[in-house]
Amino acid sequence: MSYIKFDKEQLVNLEFSLHREFIRSNRAGAFAATTIIGCNTRKYHGLLIVPQPHVDEGNHVLLSTLDETVVQHGSEFNLGIHQYTPGVYNPRGNKYVREIVCDPIPKIRYRVGGVILSKEMLFCIESDRFLIKYTLEDAHSPTILKFKPFLAFRNVHSLTKANIDNDTRYTKVDNGIKTKMYAGYSSLHLQFSKENEYTHVPHWYYNFEYLEEKERGYDYTEDLFVPGFFEVPIQKGESVIFAAGLEEVDPNQLSTIYDNEVKRRLPRDSYKNCLVNSAQQFFVHKNNKTEVIAGFPWFGRWGRDTFISLPGLTLTLGDDKTCKSVIDTMVSELKGPLFPNLGSGNTTAYNSVDAPLWFFWALQQYALYTKSQHEIWKDYGEKMKLILYGFRNGCEFNIKMQENGLIYSGEVGKALTWMDAVVQGKAVTPRIGLDVEINALWYNAIMFSMEVARLAGDEEFINDWNEISSQIPVSYKATFWNKDKGYLCDYVNGDYKDWSVRPNQIFAASLPYSPLSEQIRKLILDITERELLTPRGIRTLSPKSLEYRGSYEGDMMKRDAAYHQGTVWPWLLGHYVEAYLKIHGKGGIAHVQRLYNNFEAVMFEHGIGSVSEIYEGDPPHKPCGAPSQAWSVAELLRIEYLIEQYKTT
């Protein structure tokens, strides 16, 4: 019996099925995403979404969707489903769906009268090609499958409208056609494993409505272009494979290609395997670089997210090679003491104070896992010193070490920490000054650097940082701790101290080198558990605060206002767990195991087989944001890894 399975009653219920999404990617940055019944509800949905470097530096939706129609005795039964304005569904092919299973890839089974048709989908791992295998499991009359492709040819962040500039021409290829709507794009190849009849009837379909975009306050209507349709006769027991890709493929090889791809898939037959399978999808290997996509379907690479995610996505699964490859890729793009925070090429932004400090943590985890502490200073020492001295002496965004050894950072209108939401030019959580987690990371970075420098015999470096490393714990406690309150303030700017109860203090208890005593770390855990801990992760603000926002909905401004004001983030749970186990040891395993087990239910809730970016602060903690987020998946894998480590020590 399949681990992931949905039945007819669930699938015909649009309230259920339209809020659950399949996302599959390859290792070259391309992906496919749609709801489990194939009705697109986002501008980010499509069956072939690929980078188009000759157009811009983003991903582009080429093939939005594909309608399948069963034809018998001249009668047509369209299996597709689309939402048009104003909220009209046509056709409503979901009424023919009987079940969906993932074993190991998504398989949808339809029943139309005496016809039983199955549909299996996968994205080729190393090529920009999406495959669908159709199998006629049962039929009592001659059957034809009719296919209608809907094309978009636009950036994932925009929508297309009917126009007279698109190229309606096509070229015949083996068992299909190739076409492209605009100059600069790659040609889209639509092919089948079997000979078929193509009828060219170019036509625009108007006013597709994307429910999720409407709810998020964005433009939500789109027109899609259909060049024509394909007709393929199919017999009982026969399978036909459809391929959409950037390059022509030999139709005779499609069956072999498909079978080989299936063999490479890790079955999503358990909670752990779903996490592992999801983890693999965030990596992109191209141009001799390895990068981590922060989340699907709209995130690109983020420096901060990369370093935070990396140990969980790689080391917990025994993949130290990929871990080092990502680190080396990021190091190659270091600019002064700062790493790229988001974007690439001409759009790269170096506006993160914590990404360089999380680099030390990721490197630290790599060294611990591979037992390579003796080699770290030789391989990365110069870059480590570049960052440390850059922060110490001062760099962009007012990042500079104070006389007390702590790091000050920030400027008006900027949000340099992970709490980076900005509304109308103002940071929602400005945090200008001395930030509690930045300085915990700063201390950890210095201590780790001194550790590996000592192993390498670099006494000059050690002597230069000895006094600072001794000074920081004293300054940290004096700056952030309040004995009467029993927790750390979030940030300090001059005489102002922000005593909002936030999760940022947890890092001072979780990092390998902490500036705090065990007693204080225990108190940090206590208040985190009382006011921030939920079954879906850690709240970003205590519900006791007047600024707390327990729901995450509305337009971009409303959502950003709630993003770090109570919204729950799963990735924070990893550091809570690490801090908890350091205090409680084996006695804390049962508590941590329950937190980990709580997330098994989310495998079936939002991004199927993956973990969402965020959850609402108020129960029942509805999933929100991106349906599949790298650091959410990574930290659950790391929690599972930590549990096993503590069980065996």
Secondary structure, DSSP 8 states (H G I E B T S, - for coil): --SEEEEHHHHH-HHHHTT-EEEEE-TTS-EEEEETTS---STT-EEEEEE-TTT-SSEEEEEEEEEEEEEETTEEEE--EEEETTTEEEEEGGGGEEEEEESSSEEEEEEETTEEEEEEEEE-SSSSEEEEEEEEEE-SS-EEEEEEEEEEEEETTS-----S-S----EEETTEEEE-SSTTS--EEEEESS--EEEEEEEEEEEEE-HHHHHTTS--EEEEEEEEEEEEEE-TT-EEEEEEESS---GGGHHHHHHHHHHTS----SHHHHHHHHHHTTEEEETTEEEEB-EETT--BBHHHHHHHHHHHHGGGT-HHHHHHHHHHHHTT-BTTB---B--GGG-B---SSHHHHHHHHHHHHHHHHT-HHHHHHHHHHHHHHHHHHHHH-BGGGBEE-TTS-EEB--TT---SS---EETTEESS---BEEHHHHHHHHHHHHHHHHHHHHTT-HHHHHHHHHHHHHHHHHHHHHHEETTTTEE-SEEETTEEE----GGGGHHHHSSS-SS-HHHHHHHHHHHHHHTEETTEEESS-TTSTT------SSHHHHHHHHTTT-EETTHHHHHHHHHHHHHGGGGHHHHHHHHHHGGGGGGTSBTTS--SEE-SSTT--EES-SEEHHHHHHHHHHHHHHHHHHT-
